[in-house]
Amino acid sequence: MKHVHLPFKMLTMLGFFLFSAATTGAAMATDLLDHDVKRLNSDEVVNLRDAYAGKVVLIVNTASKCAFTGQYEGLEALYARYKDRGLEVLGFPSNDFGSQEPGSEQQIQDFCRLTYSVKFPMFAKTEVKKGKASPLFEGLAQAAGRYPKWNFHKYLIGRDGKLIDNYLSWTSPQSGTIVDAIEAAL
């Protein structure tokens, strides 16, 4: 009889450890948005998880003086097209690549609003490069297995808070790849 209990105990312990690992992994994945960040040109601090729970979120590191800056137009078009269905586009200006976001937060805000009529939420200047990344971008990079290599890198997060995919700078916000992924997530 003792031999029967040993395998049962071992199976029970193994099941417990596997369940713990699975739920811990799920908790870590849903914590991708559990960061307090400051809105652009404001003292208001927002917890992204609380503010955007249950939404599909596209996070982008942006810059005002980059060859990809025109992507603001595509990002705003995505936001306008899908926001009522649950998409949020979140912009994080960064001066990490080629010093292409040198302005003050007021200058960035004015540029985005006046040049591209940006209405999607923008947040304070953020570091995104490996070794210097903010906690938000560190978590995104760890989940994706890739840090931004340049401005306008995009991370798509599902309603469940888990990373769906990430897209390199040259992938247009209007590309079929991104649009299809957003529509599937919505």
Contacts in CASP RR format, 6 or more apart in sequence:
PFRMAT RR
TARGET T0000
AUTHOR 0000-0000-0000
METHOD contacts of the structure
MODEL  1
MKHVHLPFKMLTMLGFFLFSAATTGAAMATDLLDHDVKRLNSDEVVNLRD
AYAGKVVLIVNTASKCAFTGQYEGLEALYARYKDRGLEVLGFPSNDFGSQ
EPGSEQQIQDFCRLTYSVKFPMFAKTEVKKGKASPLFEGLAQAAGRYPKW
NFHKYLIGRDGKLIDNYLSWTSPQSGTIVDAIEAAL
26 162 0 8 1.000
29 143 0 8 1.000
29 160 0 8 1.000
29 161 0 8 1.000
29 162 0 8 1.000
29 163 0 8 1.000
30 49 0 8 1.000
30 160 0 8 1.000
30 161 0 8 1.000
30 162 0 8 1.000
31 49 0 8 1.000
32 139 0 8 1.000
32 140 0 8 1.000
32 143 0 8 1.000
32 157 0 8 1.000
32 161 0 8 1.000
32 162 0 8 1.000
32 163 0 8 1.000
33 48 0 8 1.000
33 49 0 8 1.000
33 52 0 8 1.000
33 53 0 8 1.000
33 57 0 8 1.000
33 136 0 8 1.000
33 157 0 8 1.000
33 161 0 8 1.000
34 47 0 8 1.000
34 48 0 8 1.000
34 49 0 8 1.000
35 47 0 8 1.000
35 48 0 8 1.000
35 49 0 8 1.000
35 134 0 8 1.000
35 135 0 8 1.000
35 136 0 8 1.000
36 45 0 8 1.000
36 46 0 8 1.000
36 47 0 8 1.000
36 48 0 8 1.000
37 45 0 8 1.000
37 46 0 8 1.000
37 48 0 8 1.000
37 92 0 8 1.000
37 123 0 8 1.000
37 124 0 8 1.000
37 126 0 8 1.000
37 134 0 8 1.000
37 136 0 8 1.000
38 44 0 8 1.000
38 45 0 8 1.000
38 46 0 8 1.000
38 123 0 8 1.000
38 124 0 8 1.000
39 45 0 8 1.000
39 46 0 8 1.000
39 121 0 8 1.000
39 122 0 8 1.000
39 123 0 8 1.000
39 124 0 8 1.000
40 93 0 8 1.000
40 105 0 8 1.000
40 108 0 8 1.000
40 109 0 8 1.000
40 122 0 8 1.000
40 123 0 8 1.000
40 124 0 8 1.000
41 105 0 8 1.000
41 106 0 8 1.000
41 108 0 8 1.000
41 109 0 8 1.000
46 123 0 8 1.000
48 57 0 8 1.000
48 90 0 8 1.000
48 136 0 8 1.000
52 88 0 8 1.000
52 90 0 8 1.000
54 86 0 8 1.000
54 158 0 8 1.000
54 159 0 8 1.000
54 160 0 8 1.000
54 161 0 8 1.000
55 86 0 8 1.000
55 87 0 8 1.000
55 88 0 8 1.000
55 159 0 8 1.000
56 82 0 8 1.000
56 86 0 8 1.000
56 87 0 8 1.000
56 88 0 8 1.000
56 156 0 8 1.000
56 157 0 8 1.000
56 158 0 8 1.000
56 159 0 8 1.000
56 182 0 8 1.000
56 185 0 8 1.000
56 186 0 8 1.000
57 87 0 8 1.000
57 88 0 8 1.000
57 89 0 8 1.000
57 90 0 8 1.000
57 156 0 8 1.000
57 157 0 8 1.000
57 158 0 8 1.000
57 161 0 8 1.000
58 75 0 8 1.000
58 78 0 8 1.000
58 87 0 8 1.000
58 88 0 8 1.000
58 89 0 8 1.000
58 90 0 8 1.000
58 154 0 8 1.000
58 155 0 8 1.000
58 156 0 8 1.000
58 157 0 8 1.000
58 173 0 8 1.000
58 178 0 8 1.000
58 182 0 8 1.000
59 90 0 8 1.000
59 91 0 8 1.000
59 92 0 8 1.000
59 136 0 8 1.000
59 140 0 8 1.000
59 154 0 8 1.000
59 155 0 8 1.000
59 157 0 8 1.000
60 71 0 8 1.000
60 75 0 8 1.000
60 89 0 8 1.000
60 90 0 8 1.000
60 91 0 8 1.000
60 92 0 8 1.000
60 152 0 8 1.000
60 153 0 8 1.000
60 154 0 8 1.000
60 155 0 8 1.000
60 173 0 8 1.000
61 91 0 8 1.000
61 92 0 8 1.000
61 93 0 8 1.000
61 94 0 8 1.000
61 96 0 8 1.000
61 126 0 8 1.000
61 128 0 8 1.000
61 137 0 8 1.000
61 148 0 8 1.000
61 151 0 8 1.000
61 152 0 8 1.000
61 153 0 8 1.000
62 69 0 8 1.000
62 72 0 8 1.000
62 91 0 8 1.000
62 92 0 8 1.000
62 93 0 8 1.000
62 94 0 8 1.000
62 101 0 8 1.000
62 112 0 8 1.000
62 122 0 8 1.000
62 151 0 8 1.000
62 152 0 8 1.000
63 69 0 8 1.000
63 93 0 8 1.000
63 94 0 8 1.000
63 95 0 8 1.000
63 97 0 8 1.000
63 100 0 8 1.000
63 101 0 8 1.000
63 151 0 8 1.000
63 152 0 8 1.000
64 93 0 8 1.000
64 100 0 8 1.000
64 101 0 8 1.000
64 103 0 8 1.000
64 107 0 8 1.000
64 108 0 8 1.000
64 111 0 8 1.000
64 112 0 8 1.000
65 100 0 8 1.000
65 101 0 8 1.000
65 102 0 8 1.000
66 97 0 8 1.000
66 100 0 8 1.000
66 101 0 8 1.000
66 150 0 8 1.000
66 151 0 8 1.000
66 152 0 8 1.000
68 150 0 8 1.000
68 151 0 8 1.000
68 152 0 8 1.000
68 169 0 8 1.000
68 170 0 8 1.000
69 151 0 8 1.000
69 152 0 8 1.000
70 116 0 8 1.000
71 152 0 8 1.000
71 172 0 8 1.000
71 173 0 8 1.000
72 112 0 8 1.000
72 115 0 8 1.000
72 116 0 8 1.000
72 118 0 8 1.000
73 116 0 8 1.000
74 172 0 8 1.000
74 173 0 8 1.000
74 174 0 8 1.000
75 89 0 8 1.000
75 91 0 8 1.000
75 118 0 8 1.000
75 120 0 8 1.000
75 173 0 8 1.000
76 89 0 8 1.000
76 116 0 8 1.000
76 117 0 8 1.000
76 118 0 8 1.000
76 119 0 8 1.000
76 120 0 8 1.000
77 173 0 8 1.000
77 174 0 8 1.000
78 87 0 8 1.000
78 89 0 8 1.000
78 173 0 8 1.000
78 174 0 8 1.000
78 178 0 8 1.000
78 179 0 8 1.000
78 182 0 8 1.000
79 87 0 8 1.000
79 88 0 8 1.000
79 89 0 8 1.000
79 119 0 8 1.000
79 120 0 8 1.000
80 119 0 8 1.000
81 87 0 8 1.000
82 182 0 8 1.000
82 186 0 8 1.000
83 120 0 8 1.000
85 186 0 8 1.000
86 186 0 8 1.000
87 182 0 8 1.000
87 186 0 8 1.000
88 120 0 8 1.000
88 121 0 8 1.000
89 120 0 8 1.000
89 121 0 8 1.000
90 120 0 8 1.000
90 121 0 8 1.000
90 122 0 8 1.000
90 123 0 8 1.000
91 120 0 8 1.000
91 121 0 8 1.000
91 122 0 8 1.000
91 123 0 8 1.000
92 122 0 8 1.000
92 123 0 8 1.000
92 124 0 8 1.000
92 125 0 8 1.000
92 126 0 8 1.000
92 128 0 8 1.000
92 136 0 8 1.000
92 137 0 8 1.000
93 101 0 8 1.000
93 105 0 8 1.000
93 108 0 8 1.000
93 122 0 8 1.000
93 123 0 8 1.000
93 124 0 8 1.000
93 125 0 8 1.000
93 126 0 8 1.000
94 101 0 8 1.000
94 125 0 8 1.000
94 126 0 8 1.000
94 127 0 8 1.000
94 128 0 8 1.000
94 148 0 8 1.000
94 151 0 8 1.000
95 101 0 8 1.000
95 102 0 8 1.000
95 103 0 8 1.000
95 125 0 8 1.000
96 127 0 8 1.000
96 128 0 8 1.000
96 129 0 8 1.000
96 132 0 8 1.000
96 148 0 8 1.000
97 129 0 8 1.000
97 148 0 8 1.000
97 149 0 8 1.000
97 150 0 8 1.000
97 151 0 8 1.000
100 151 0 8 1.000
101 108 0 8 1.000
101 125 0 8 1.000
101 151 0 8 1.000
105 124 0 8 1.000
105 125 0 8 1.000
108 122 0 8 1.000
108 125 0 8 1.000
109 122 0 8 1.000
112 118 0 8 1.000
112 122 0 8 1.000
126 134 0 8 1.000
126 136 0 8 1.000
126 137 0 8 1.000
127 133 0 8 1.000
127 134 0 8 1.000
127 137 0 8 1.000
128 134 0 8 1.000
128 137 0 8 1.000
128 147 0 8 1.000
128 148 0 8 1.000
128 153 0 8 1.000
129 147 0 8 1.000
129 148 0 8 1.000
130 141 0 8 1.000
130 147 0 8 1.000
133 139 0 8 1.000
133 141 0 8 1.000
133 147 0 8 1.000
137 147 0 8 1.000
137 148 0 8 1.000
140 155 0 8 1.000
140 163 0 8 1.000
140 166 0 8 1.000
141 147 0 8 1.000
141 148 0 8 1.000
143 155 0 8 1.000
143 162 0 8 1.000
143 163 0 8 1.000
144 155 0 8 1.000
144 163 0 8 1.000
144 165 0 8 1.000
144 166 0 8 1.000
146 166 0 8 1.000
148 169 0 8 1.000
149 168 0 8 1.000
149 169 0 8 1.000
150 168 0 8 1.000
150 169 0 8 1.000
151 169 0 8 1.000
152 169 0 8 1.000
153 166 0 8 1.000
153 167 0 8 1.000
153 168 0 8 1.000
153 169 0 8 1.000
154 166 0 8 1.000
154 167 0 8 1.000
154 171 0 8 1.000
154 173 0 8 1.000
154 178 0 8 1.000
155 163 0 8 1.000
155 165 0 8 1.000
155 166 0 8 1.000
155 167 0 8 1.000
156 163 0 8 1.000
156 164 0 8 1.000
156 165 0 8 1.000
156 166 0 8 1.000
156 167 0 8 1.000
156 178 0 8 1.000
156 181 0 8 1.000
156 182 0 8 1.000
156 185 0 8 1.000
157 163 0 8 1.000
157 164 0 8 1.000
158 164 0 8 1.000
158 185 0 8 1.000
159 185 0 8 1.000
164 181 0 8 1.000
164 185 0 8 1.000
165 181 0 8 1.000
167 175 0 8 1.000
167 177 0 8 1.000
167 178 0 8 1.000
171 177 0 8 1.000
171 178 0 8 1.000
172 178 0 8 1.000
END
